[in-house]
Amino acid sequence: MLNRVSRSCFCSAAAAPTTLSPWLFVGLGNPGEKFKGTRHNVGFEMIDAFSESVGISMNIPLCKALFGEGFVGDAPVLLAKPQTYMNLSGESAGPLAAYYKLPLNRVIVASLLSLSTVISFTGFMTTWNCHVECSDFKRKEVMDAIKGMDREVLCILKSVINHFRGNREFARLRIGIGRPPGQMDPKAFLLQKFNATARERIDAALPEGVVALRCILHEGLTGAARWFNQEQKYKYLRSETMST
């Protein structure tokens, strides 16, 4: 039986995390039935998969999000799916982190990743282009990602960064969704549902993401990255582009 997480578990934003400091996992997506199963909503799917695996219900409206809270072992966990639409996700993620007085090194944002991206981060591969990575959005990386899907991804994250007061020191769980074929509009591509092959790959990636999040809870971000790098460096030697 999961106990309710109280704000007393949380440290202040300025304080160093304690052993009781919780993690906030935020999945990005669009609310509503018509967006279910689309590429836009893999962040929601990741949080749903994790919440189901640990038995945390997400039925509390809080800070413009569907919210759930509980413990995984001794680790307090907060789960959120902002209901603001993708490009306004910061309106939910920012107030949630502030309400619980969380330092950003206890926040993980799960969102889509364009496999055509030229941004390179420090991180580890979980499976089929599902990455847990620390985002530091250096100037060169932003300048290298100004076209097509990469622009869409940056627009999605811009709201989150702005509502974290411009602070980019949060981690991301990135789930690869492929890239638009030919001259297809990236926005239209994001709103498409996965085809059968792509759906199979995403369904295989989500459990690996769950393992990654569980590992973060018990080992911390650095420890989890080290473990996954060791376990999987021969298993996934290069990124693959998902068929559309």
Backbone as CSV, one residue per row, in Angstrom:
resi,resn,N_x,N_y,N_z,CA_x,CA_y,CA_z,C_x,C_y,C_z
1,MET,0.844,-1.185,0.000,0.000,0.000,0.000,0.888,1.247,0.000
2,LEU,0.663,2.140,-0.949,1.493,3.320,-1.059,1.045,4.384,-0.074
3,ASN,1.993,5.015,0.562,1.696,6.109,1.463,1.703,7.420,0.700
4,ARG,0.925,8.379,1.193,0.878,9.677,0.558,2.181,10.419,0.820
5,VAL,2.694,11.058,-0.216,3.914,11.843,-0.086,3.547,13.208,0.467
6,SER,4.195,13.628,1.507,3.940,14.954,2.062,5.039,15.904,1.646
7,ARG,4.746,17.204,1.696,5.743,18.194,1.313,6.918,18.199,2.275
8,SER,6.736,17.624,3.460,7.840,17.564,4.414,8.956,16.646,3.939
9,CYS,8.660,15.798,2.950,9.693,14.930,2.375,10.671,15.724,1.522
10,PHE,10.285,16.951,1.182,10.998,17.676,0.157,11.965,18.683,0.742
11,CYS,13.095,18.810,0.073,14.060,19.822,0.472,13.758,21.105,-0.273
12,SER,14.327,22.201,0.169,14.156,23.466,-0.529,14.974,23.445,-1.807
13,ALA,14.628,24.352,-2.728,15.330,24.393,-4.012,16.809,24.687,-3.832
14,ALA,17.144,25.406,-2.759,18.540,25.776,-2.559,19.329,24.712,-1.813
15,ALA,18.604,23.798,-1.170,19.286,22.809,-0.343,19.718,21.619,-1.165
16,ALA,20.740,20.935,-0.692,21.167,19.702,-1.351,20.140,18.620,-1.081
17,PRO,19.850,17.734,-2.064,18.878,16.675,-1.860,19.283,15.764,-0.708
18,THR,18.278,15.343,0.063,18.507,14.366,1.112,18.054,13.014,0.610
19,THR,18.243,11.990,1.454,17.836,10.652,1.045,16.331,10.563,0.873
20,LEU,15.574,11.497,1.485,14.123,11.484,1.367,13.617,12.390,0.257
21,SER,14.500,13.091,-0.404,14.064,13.989,-1.468,13.419,13.188,-2.588
22,PRO,12.236,13.584,-3.028,11.537,12.825,-4.056,12.030,13.158,-5.453
23,TRP,11.579,12.354,-6.364,11.788,12.612,-7.782,10.455,13.015,-8.393
24,LEU,10.500,13.975,-9.304,9.332,14.357,-10.088,9.552,13.906,-11.519
25,PHE,8.716,12.991,-11.996,8.762,12.520,-13.376,7.603,13.161,-14.134
26,VAL,7.919,13.964,-15.130,6.913,14.683,-15.912,6.920,14.159,-17.340
27,GLY,5.783,13.650,-17.804,5.661,13.201,-19.185,4.931,14.236,-20.013
28,LEU,5.489,14.591,-21.170,4.877,15.612,-22.011,3.994,14.986,-23.081
29,GLY,2.878,15.647,-23.362,1.943,15.170,-24.373,0.785,16.134,-24.500
30,ASN,-0.172,15.782,-25.342,-1.387,16.569,-25.512,-2.567,15.838,-24.898
31,PRO,-3.447,16.539,-24.174,-4.615,15.887,-23.583,-5.684,15.601,-24.629
32,GLY,-6.552,14.637,-24.341,-7.673,14.348,-25.224,-7.517,13.051,-25.993
33,GLU,-8.663,12.447,-26.293,-8.683,11.152,-26.972,-8.023,11.192,-28.342
34,LYS,-8.180,12.292,-29.061,-7.684,12.316,-30.446,-6.160,12.270,-30.529
35,PHE,-5.486,12.557,-29.422,-4.025,12.535,-29.435,-3.442,11.228,-28.914
36,LYS,-4.269,10.347,-28.394,-3.762,9.076,-27.879,-3.145,8.255,-29.005
37,GLY,-1.978,7.690,-28.752,-1.317,6.862,-29.749,-0.538,7.629,-30.788
38,THR,-0.480,8.961,-30.670,0.295,9.756,-31.624,1.736,9.896,-31.149
39,ARG,2.599,10.295,-32.074,4.003,10.487,-31.727,4.172,11.568,-30.660
40,HIS,3.311,12.569,-30.718,3.369,13.652,-29.740,3.301,13.140,-28.302
41,ASN,2.624,12.022,-28.095,2.249,11.628,-26.742,3.084,10.505,-26.134
42,VAL,4.267,10.262,-26.663,5.083,9.192,-26.081,5.521,9.514,-24.651
43,GLY,5.610,10.791,-24.316,5.939,11.165,-22.942,4.850,10.736,-21.976
44,PHE,3.583,10.942,-22.372,2.457,10.455,-21.578,2.520,8.936,-21.436
45,GLU,2.805,8.259,-22.548,2.848,6.793,-22.517,3.941,6.289,-21.577
46,MET,5.066,6.999,-21.540,6.150,6.585,-20.657,5.729,6.690,-19.201
47,ILE,5.086,7.784,-18.833,4.636,7.961,-17.452,3.534,6.964,-17.117
48,ASP,2.637,6.700,-18.065,1.592,5.694,-17.837,2.205,4.324,-17.574
49,ALA,3.211,3.964,-18.371,3.860,2.661,-18.198,4.529,2.570,-16.833
50,PHE,5.176,3.644,-16.418,5.842,3.633,-15.116,4.825,3.583,-13.981
51,SER,3.776,4.394,-14.066,2.780,4.430,-12.989,2.109,3.078,-12.824
52,GLU,1.834,2.411,-13.939,1.222,1.082,-13.870,2.181,0.076,-13.241
53,SER,3.459,0.189,-13.565,4.429,-0.791,-13.068,4.653,-0.670,-11.563
54,VAL,4.465,0.532,-11.014,4.725,0.737,-9.578,3.445,0.908,-8.770
55,GLY,2.287,0.895,-9.446,1.018,0.966,-8.736,0.658,2.335,-8.201
56,ILE,1.069,3.383,-8.899,0.694,4.741,-8.502,-0.421,5.231,-9.416
57,SER,-1.575,5.534,-8.845,-2.701,6.050,-9.620,-2.475,7.523,-9.934
58,MET,-2.878,7.918,-11.135,-2.730,9.310,-11.547,-4.108,9.903,-11.804
59,ASN,-4.770,10.299,-10.745,-6.134,10.810,-10.863,-6.358,12.082,-10.060
60,ILE,-5.265,12.757,-9.691,-5.367,13.982,-8.906,-5.114,15.181,-9.820
61,PRO,-6.046,16.135,-9.914,-5.763,17.359,-10.667,-4.921,18.315,-9.826
62,LEU,-3.746,18.660,-10.305,-2.855,19.548,-9.558,-1.960,20.300,-10.532
63,CYS,-1.915,21.617,-10.385,-1.026,22.449,-11.212,-1.203,22.160,-12.704
64,LYS,-2.453,22.094,-13.139,-2.775,21.868,-14.553,-2.241,20.534,-15.064
65,ALA,-2.176,19.546,-14.198,-1.681,18.225,-14.592,-2.532,17.138,-13.973
66,LEU,-2.514,15.961,-14.608,-2.955,14.745,-13.939,-1.771,14.264,-13.123
67,PHE,-1.998,14.034,-11.847,-0.898,13.889,-10.903,-1.084,12.637,-10.066
68,GLY,0.015,12.007,-9.721,-0.001,10.875,-8.810,1.217,10.914,-7.916
69,GLU,1.105,10.315,-6.744,2.220,10.323,-5.807,2.252,9.033,-5.014
70,GLY,3.430,8.645,-4.617,3.579,7.426,-3.835,5.040,7.135,-3.580
71,PHE,5.308,5.896,-3.186,6.673,5.475,-2.894,7.011,4.243,-3.723
72,VAL,8.227,4.197,-4.213,8.777,3.000,-4.833,9.893,2.540,-3.905
73,GLY,9.619,1.510,-3.127,10.508,1.190,-2.019,10.444,2.321,-1.016
74,ASP,11.597,2.881,-0.690,11.651,4.017,0.226,11.712,5.357,-0.503
75,ALA,11.693,5.329,-1.823,11.866,6.560,-2.596,10.524,7.218,-2.890
76,PRO,10.306,8.454,-2.424,9.071,9.166,-2.758,9.100,9.620,-4.212
77,VAL,7.969,9.447,-4.896,7.892,9.731,-6.325,6.643,10.554,-6.623
78,LEU,6.796,11.538,-7.487,5.691,12.330,-8.005,5.626,12.112,-9.511
79,LEU,4.439,11.872,-10.035,4.246,11.661,-11.469,3.259,12.690,-11.992
80,ALA,3.527,13.238,-13.164,2.640,14.268,-13.704,2.555,14.187,-15.216
81,LYS,1.336,14.424,-15.718,1.100,14.574,-17.151,0.391,15.915,-17.349
82,PRO,1.128,16.964,-17.729,0.517,18.280,-17.922,-0.628,18.223,-18.932
83,GLN,-1.716,18.923,-18.616,-2.890,18.945,-19.479,-3.007,20.275,-20.217
84,THR,-1.889,20.917,-20.448,-1.858,22.268,-21.009,-1.603,22.290,-22.511
85,TYR,-1.400,21.145,-23.132,-0.865,20.992,-24.481,0.651,21.187,-24.436
86,MET,1.304,20.556,-25.391,2.761,20.398,-25.359,3.529,21.701,-25.173
87,ASN,3.212,22.695,-25.998,4.029,23.905,-26.003,3.822,24.789,-24.781
88,LEU,2.898,24.400,-23.893,2.662,25.147,-22.656,2.950,24.285,-21.429
89,SER,3.683,23.213,-21.616,3.909,22.253,-20.530,4.583,22.872,-19.313
90,GLY,5.367,23.906,-19.528,6.037,24.559,-18.413,5.077,25.183,-17.422
91,GLU,3.862,25.537,-17.884,2.868,26.115,-16.986,2.440,25.122,-15.918
92,SER,2.685,23.855,-16.160,2.400,22.812,-15.178,3.672,22.357,-14.466
93,ALA,4.709,22.059,-15.236,5.946,21.520,-14.654,6.609,22.506,-13.704
94,GLY,6.648,23.778,-14.083,7.278,24.785,-13.236,6.603,24.932,-11.883
95,PRO,5.268,25.159,-11.854,4.574,25.263,-10.569,4.653,23.996,-9.723
96,LEU,4.666,22.827,-10.353,4.794,21.587,-9.579,6.132,21.529,-8.848
97,ALA,7.203,21.825,-9.568,8.527,21.809,-8.944,8.617,22.855,-7.841
98,ALA,7.996,24.026,-8.077,8.030,25.087,-7.072,7.190,24.722,-5.850
99,TYR,6.023,24.134,-6.086,5.124,23.777,-4.989,5.782,22.800,-4.019
100,TYR,6.492,21.830,-4.583,7.170,20.842,-3.749,8.615,21.217,-3.429
101,LYS,9.018,22.436,-3.831,10.342,22.965,-3.495,11.459,22.030,-3.962
102,LEU,11.326,21.596,-5.212,12.278,20.625,-5.750,13.439,21.299,-6.463
103,PRO,14.665,20.880,-6.194,15.779,21.276,-7.054,15.645,20.549,-8.388
104,LEU,16.110,21.168,-9.454,15.886,20.589,-10.779,16.657,19.301,-11.009
105,ASN,17.640,19.018,-10.166,18.329,17.741,-10.333,17.516,16.576,-9.783
106,ARG,16.277,16.858,-9.354,15.348,15.792,-8.964,14.160,15.732,-9.918
107,VAL,14.291,16.375,-11.068,13.211,16.411,-12.058,13.655,15.687,-13.321
108,ILE,12.809,14.775,-13.805,13.034,14.091,-15.083,11.868,14.427,-16.000
109,VAL,12.162,14.923,-17.195,11.128,15.236,-18.177,11.184,14.199,-19.289
110,ALA,10.088,13.478,-19.488,9.997,12.463,-20.544,9.310,13.071,-21.754
111,SER,9.989,13.046,-22.887,9.418,13.645,-24.093,9.983,12.971,-25.325
112,LEU,9.442,13.359,-26.472,9.849,12.780,-27.742,11.240,13.238,-28.137
113,LEU,11.835,12.479,-29.025,13.138,12.792,-29.613,13.061,12.543,-31.105
114,SER,13.422,13.552,-31.893,13.559,13.355,-33.331,14.871,12.641,-33.597
115,LEU,14.805,11.533,-34.321,16.030,10.783,-34.595,16.913,11.474,-35.618
116,SER,16.381,12.554,-36.231,17.215,13.337,-37.133,17.978,14.416,-36.377
117,THR,17.788,14.490,-35.076,18.401,15.557,-34.296,19.923,15.521,-34.374
118,VAL,20.511,16.696,-34.365,21.965,16.790,-34.342,22.451,17.183,-32.957
119,ILE,21.543,17.337,-32.013,21.946,17.660,-30.648,22.539,16.425,-30.001
120,SER,23.665,16.562,-29.357,24.311,15.447,-28.674,24.429,15.778,-27.198
121,PHE,23.880,14.901,-26.367,23.928,15.104,-24.930,24.701,13.973,-24.270
122,THR,25.085,14.196,-23.037,25.625,13.126,-22.213,24.463,12.294,-21.723
123,GLY,24.532,10.981,-21.877,23.428,10.159,-21.422,23.671,8.706,-21.724
124,PHE,22.600,7.913,-21.623,22.743,6.501,-21.901,21.533,5.985,-22.647
125,MET,21.783,4.974,-23.463,20.721,4.394,-24.256,20.061,3.276,-23.471
126,THR,18.736,3.264,-23.434,18.029,2.193,-22.749,17.609,1.126,-23.745
127,THR,16.954,1.519,-24.785,16.630,0.607,-25.875,16.053,1.398,-27.030
128,TRP,16.223,0.945,-28.202,15.660,1.532,-29.407,15.456,3.038,-29.272
129,ASN,16.540,3.726,-29.148,16.521,5.179,-29.108,15.737,5.757,-27.947
130,CYS,15.736,5.073,-26.837,15.141,5.622,-25.620,16.292,6.020,-24.711
131,HIS,16.504,7.298,-24.517,17.681,7.790,-23.812,17.298,8.486,-22.515
132,VAL,18.103,8.312,-21.495,18.035,9.169,-20.318,19.251,10.062,-20.372
133,GLU,19.031,11.350,-20.373,20.143,12.245,-20.619,20.024,13.526,-19.808
134,CYS,21.159,14.100,-19.459,21.186,15.402,-18.806,21.266,16.470,-19.892
135,SER,20.282,17.356,-19.926,20.242,18.398,-20.942,20.967,19.641,-20.446
136,ASP,21.903,20.150,-21.240,22.509,21.409,-20.838,22.414,22.464,-21.945
137,PHE,21.772,22.136,-23.057,21.397,23.107,-24.076,22.425,24.216,-24.290
138,LYS,23.634,23.826,-24.620,24.654,24.828,-24.878,24.338,25.562,-26.184
139,ARG,24.899,26.749,-26.316,24.574,27.594,-27.462,24.782,26.864,-28.790
140,LYS,25.908,26.173,-28.956,26.185,25.497,-30.220,25.128,24.443,-30.507
141,GLU,24.685,23.722,-29.480,23.692,22.675,-29.668,22.371,23.268,-30.139
142,VAL,21.999,24.403,-29.577,20.767,25.053,-29.997,20.896,25.535,-31.436
143,MET,22.038,26.131,-31.774,22.239,26.632,-33.128,22.254,25.503,-34.147
144,ASP,22.687,24.326,-33.736,22.728,23.183,-34.637,21.347,22.557,-34.852
145,ALA,20.371,22.959,-34.072,19.056,22.311,-34.108,17.963,23.310,-34.421
146,ILE,18.027,23.924,-35.602,17.099,24.998,-35.913,16.170,24.653,-37.070
147,LYS,16.176,23.422,-37.524,15.359,23.045,-38.666,14.409,21.918,-38.316
148,GLY,13.283,21.878,-39.048,12.377,20.732,-39.020,11.990,20.264,-37.642
149,MET,12.106,18.943,-37.442,11.698,18.324,-36.190,12.485,18.858,-35.011
150,ASP,13.740,19.177,-35.222,14.561,19.670,-34.131,14.010,20.987,-33.597
151,ARG,13.513,21.823,-34.488,12.886,23.065,-34.059,11.632,22.773,-33.248
152,GLU,10.859,21.786,-33.682,9.652,21.425,-32.941,9.992,20.943,-31.534
153,VAL,11.026,20.115,-31.428,11.429,19.601,-30.116,11.863,20.742,-29.210
154,LEU,12.633,21.678,-29.733,13.094,22.800,-28.922,11.938,23.691,-28.493
155,CYS,10.945,23.866,-29.371,9.769,24.665,-29.009,9.007,24.021,-27.859
156,ILE,8.907,22.707,-27.898,8.219,21.981,-26.831,8.930,22.198,-25.498
157,LEU,10.253,22.150,-25.511,11.022,22.272,-24.273,11.170,23.717,-23.809
158,LYS,10.961,24.668,-24.703,11.157,26.073,-24.355,10.261,26.492,-23.203
159,SER,9.008,26.061,-23.220,8.076,26.418,-22.148,8.548,25.876,-20.807
160,VAL,9.035,24.639,-20.811,9.520,24.035,-19.567,10.712,24.824,-19.031
161,ILE,11.656,25.133,-19.900,12.841,25.887,-19.485,12.448,27.260,-18.945
162,ASN,11.545,27.945,-19.636,11.129,29.279,-19.200,10.506,29.249,-17.811
163,HIS,9.704,28.219,-17.543,9.032,28.137,-16.245,9.930,27.542,-15.162
164,PHE,11.101,27.085,-15.560,12.137,26.763,-14.581,13.088,27.948,-14.441
165,ARG,12.579,29.138,-14.781,13.330,30.393,-14.676,14.599,30.376,-15.512
166,GLY,14.501,29.753,-16.671,15.638,29.699,-17.576,16.670,28.656,-17.223
167,ASN,16.433,27.914,-16.166,17.380,26.888,-15.731,17.197,25.628,-16.573
168,ARG,18.268,25.150,-17.164,18.212,23.985,-18.047,18.809,22.740,-17.405
169,GLU,19.077,22.781,-16.133,19.778,21.681,-15.469,18.811,20.621,-14.958
170,PHE,17.971,20.145,-15.856,17.092,19.028,-15.537,17.388,17.890,-16.507
171,ALA,17.065,16.694,-16.089,17.346,15.522,-16.926,16.151,15.209,-17.809
172,ARG,16.423,14.525,-18.910,15.360,14.140,-19.837,15.425,12.651,-20.145
173,LEU,14.263,12.062,-20.203,14.116,10.719,-20.754,13.601,10.923,-22.170
174,ARG,14.437,10.646,-23.161,14.095,10.958,-24.554,13.699,9.686,-25.285
175,ILE,12.543,9.716,-25.912,12.020,8.551,-26.615,11.987,8.858,-28.108
176,GLY,12.774,8.117,-28.887,12.851,8.357,-30.318,11.562,8.007,-31.035
177,ILE,11.117,8.893,-31.928,9.857,8.683,-32.648,10.043,8.669,-34.159
178,GLY,11.268,8.783,-34.640,11.500,8.825,-36.072,11.508,10.253,-36.585
179,ARG,11.549,10.394,-37.901,11.550,11.716,-38.507,10.615,11.721,-39.702
180,PRO,10.109,12.879,-40.097,9.143,12.936,-41.195,9.756,12.465,-42.509
181,PRO,8.994,11.714,-43.309,9.498,11.301,-44.623,9.440,12.458,-45.613
182,GLY,10.455,12.563,-46.439,10.448,13.565,-47.493,10.254,14.976,-46.970
183,GLN,9.277,15.674,-47.569,8.996,17.056,-47.203,7.785,17.178,-46.288
184,MET,7.430,16.116,-45.607,6.253,16.137,-44.745,6.406,17.174,-43.637
185,ASP,5.333,17.888,-43.362,5.315,18.880,-42.292,5.583,18.195,-40.951
186,PRO,6.599,18.634,-40.202,6.898,18.005,-38.909,5.717,17.992,-37.951
187,LYS,4.912,19.054,-37.961,3.762,19.102,-37.056,2.753,18.019,-37.402
188,ALA,2.522,17.816,-38.700,1.598,16.760,-39.124,2.149,15.391,-38.748
189,PHE,3.453,15.228,-38.880,4.094,13.967,-38.520,3.899,13.661,-37.038
190,LEU,4.065,14.660,-36.197,3.921,14.462,-34.759,2.505,14.064,-34.369
191,LEU,1.530,14.514,-35.132,0.133,14.242,-34.806,-0.364,12.930,-35.396
192,GLN,0.481,12.235,-36.163,0.115,10.926,-36.695,0.244,9.850,-35.629
193,LYS,-0.589,8.823,-35.762,-0.425,7.638,-34.922,0.691,6.774,-35.510
194,PHE,1.316,5.970,-34.671,2.367,5.070,-35.128,1.789,3.973,-36.016
195,ASN,2.533,3.590,-37.056,2.129,2.420,-37.822,2.488,1.166,-37.029
196,ALA,2.156,-0.001,-37.563,2.309,-1.246,-36.804,3.760,-1.507,-36.398
197,THR,4.679,-1.285,-37.339,6.092,-1.536,-37.044,6.616,-0.583,-35.979
198,ALA,6.281,0.689,-36.146,6.731,1.687,-35.182,6.105,1.460,-33.813
199,ARG,4.833,1.061,-33.818,4.152,0.797,-32.552,4.835,-0.338,-31.791
200,GLU,5.256,-1.347,-32.528,5.947,-2.478,-31.909,7.251,-2.031,-31.263
201,ARG,7.969,-1.147,-31.934,9.239,-0.670,-31.399,9.033,0.210,-30.159
202,ILE,8.046,1.070,-30.208,7.754,1.908,-29.045,7.340,1.045,-27.862
203,ASP,6.494,0.053,-28.121,6.047,-0.832,-27.038,7.212,-1.599,-26.419
204,ALA,8.238,-1.873,-27.224,9.427,-2.541,-26.691,10.308,-1.574,-25.914
205,ALA,10.279,-0.296,-26.293,11.133,0.692,-25.636,10.599,1.111,-24.275
206,LEU,9.275,1.170,-24.130,8.697,1.685,-22.887,9.125,0.903,-21.643
207,PRO,9.125,-0.444,-21.671,9.594,-1.166,-20.481,11.042,-0.860,-20.123
208,GLU,11.879,-0.602,-21.140,13.259,-0.226,-20.861,13.322,1.138,-20.177
209,GLY,12.419,2.031,-20.591,12.345,3.322,-19.919,11.923,3.182,-18.469
210,VAL,11.000,2.253,-18.204,10.576,1.981,-16.827,11.763,1.515,-15.991
211,VAL,12.556,0.613,-16.553,13.754,0.133,-15.853,14.699,1.301,-15.567
212,ALA,14.848,2.186,-16.548,15.733,3.334,-16.363,15.258,4.218,-15.216
213,LEU,13.960,4.503,-15.172,13.423,5.358,-14.112,13.559,4.703,-12.743
214,ARG,13.317,3.406,-12.691,13.496,2.688,-11.425,14.957,2.759,-10.970
215,CYS,15.857,2.617,-11.913,17.282,2.659,-11.589,17.674,4.034,-11.060
216,ILE,17.116,5.083,-11.650,17.390,6.437,-11.179,16.947,6.609,-9.733
217,LEU,15.794,6.036,-9.383,15.280,6.159,-8.018,16.242,5.586,-6.990
218,HIS,16.895,4.501,-7.350,17.729,3.796,-6.378,19.217,4.114,-6.496
219,GLU,19.642,4.513,-7.700,21.070,4.745,-7.916,21.410,6.209,-8.156
220,GLY,20.390,7.043,-8.379,20.646,8.415,-8.782,20.933,8.481,-10.268
221,LEU,20.908,9.678,-10.832,21.074,9.823,-12.277,22.446,9.357,-12.747
222,THR,23.493,9.754,-12.040,24.845,9.366,-12.441,25.044,7.864,-12.336
223,GLY,24.597,7.287,-11.232,24.738,5.850,-11.047,23.947,5.058,-12.061
224,ALA,22.736,5.536,-12.377,21.904,4.858,-13.366,22.551,4.910,-14.743
225,ALA,23.086,6.074,-15.112,23.749,6.213,-16.407,24.946,5.279,-16.506
226,ARG,25.713,5.204,-15.431,26.895,4.332,-15.434,26.487,2.873,-15.619
227,TRP,25.431,2.468,-14.924,24.966,1.083,-15.006,24.473,0.750,-16.403
228,PHE,23.675,1.654,-16.988,23.141,1.375,-18.315,24.226,1.390,-19.381
229,ASN,25.176,2.292,-19.233,26.280,2.301,-20.193,27.029,0.975,-20.182
230,GLN,27.280,0.461,-18.995,28.007,-0.797,-18.862,27.213,-1.961,-19.427
231,GLU,25.901,-1.979,-19.143,25.057,-3.097,-19.545,24.760,-3.111,-21.038
232,GLN,24.685,-1.932,-21.664,24.131,-1.879,-23.005,25.064,-1.327,-24.073
233,LYS,26.318,-1.077,-23.739,27.175,-0.452,-24.745,27.423,-1.361,-25.935
234,TYR,27.297,-2.664,-25.775,27.444,-3.574,-26.908,26.102,-3.956,-27.521
235,LYS,25.031,-3.661,-26.785,23.708,-4.086,-27.239,23.140,-3.141,-28.286
236,TYR,23.401,-1.848,-28.110,22.915,-0.852,-29.054,24.085,0.036,-29.452
237,LEU,24.718,-0.289,-30.567,25.930,0.411,-30.964,25.643,1.673,-31.760
238,ARG,24.452,1.780,-32.311,24.135,2.966,-33.083,22.630,3.191,-33.058
239,SER,22.216,4.422,-33.301,20.800,4.750,-33.362,20.224,4.255,-34.678
240,GLU,18.963,3.862,-34.630,18.267,3.420,-35.820,17.117,4.364,-36.096
241,THR,16.788,4.548,-37.362,15.666,5.392,-37.731,14.426,4.533,-37.881
242,MET,13.375,4.916,-37.186,12.141,4.152,-37.222,11.440,4.345,-38.560
243,SER,10.950,3.256,-39.133,10.224,3.356,-40.392,8.903,4.051,-40.156
244,THR,8.468,4.778,-41.145,7.204,5.482,-41.049,6.212,4.884,-42.013
